[in-house]
């Protein structure tokens, strides 16, 4: 049986979350062979029309600080080798 090809396809699954700002839907998305995560919020416009708002990002990987990587600020947590100059 041929393997399923998910190129240029995605899916969003309903998320139950108590946080009202959290996305109501989330799931995988593939664009031209590259994997992403999609988040979907249900919102209401000022005119009262319901619409969907989308967010797309690279998949979360354990051990990678994607929050700071996305900012491009070069932040990398580092330990101190010598704490002798700390006054406490």
C-alpha positions in Angstrom: 0.0 0.0 0.0 1.4 3.4 -0.9 2.4 5.8 2.0 0.0 8.7 2.5 1.3 12.0 1.1 0.5 15.0 3.3 2.3 17.6 1.2 0.3 20.8 1.1 -2.2 19.5 3.5 -3.1 20.1 7.1 -5.6 19.5 9.9 -6.9 21.4 12.9 -8.3 19.7 16.0 -10.5 21.3 18.6 -8.7 22.2 21.8 -10.4 22.5 25.1 -8.6 25.2 27.1 -9.7 27.4 30.0 -7.6 30.3 28.7 -9.9 32.5 26.5 -6.9 33.8 24.6 -5.7 30.3 23.6 -6.5 29.0 20.1 -9.7 26.9 19.9 -8.1 24.7 17.1 -4.6 23.6 16.4 -2.7 21.0 14.3 -0.1 20.2 11.7 0.3 21.9 8.4 2.6 21.0 5.5 3.6 23.6 2.8 5.7 22.4 0.0 7.2 19.6 2.1 8.0 21.8 5.2 6.1 21.1 8.4 4.4 23.8 10.5 2.0 24.1 13.3 -1.3 26.0 12.8 -3.3 27.7 15.5 -6.9 28.9 14.9 -8.9 31.4 16.9 -12.6 32.0 16.6 -13.2 35.8 16.8 -16.0 38.3 16.4 -15.5 41.5 14.4 -16.7 45.0 15.6 -19.7 44.5 13.2 -20.6 41.2 15.0 -19.4 38.9 12.2 -17.7 35.6 13.4 -14.4 34.9 11.6 -11.3 32.7 12.0 -7.8 34.0 12.7 -4.8 31.9 11.9 -1.3 31.7 13.2 1.5 29.5 11.7 4.8 28.7 13.2 7.6 26.1 13.0 6.9 23.0 15.1 8.0 23.1 18.7 11.2 21.1 19.3 12.3 20.0 22.8 15.4 21.8 23.9 15.0 24.7 21.4 14.1 28.2 22.7 11.8 29.1 19.7 10.3 32.0 21.6 13.6 33.9 21.7 14.8 32.5 18.3 11.7 34.0 16.7 12.6 37.4 18.2 16.0 37.3 16.6 17.5 38.7 19.8 20.2 36.0 20.0 19.3 35.2 23.6 20.8 32.0 24.9 20.6 31.3 28.7 24.1 30.8 30.1 25.4 29.8 33.4 28.1 31.7 35.2 31.5 30.2 35.7 32.6 32.4 38.5 30.1 33.8 41.1 32.8 35.3 43.4 31.9 38.9 42.5 28.2 38.5 43.5 27.8 40.4 46.9 25.4 37.9 48.5 
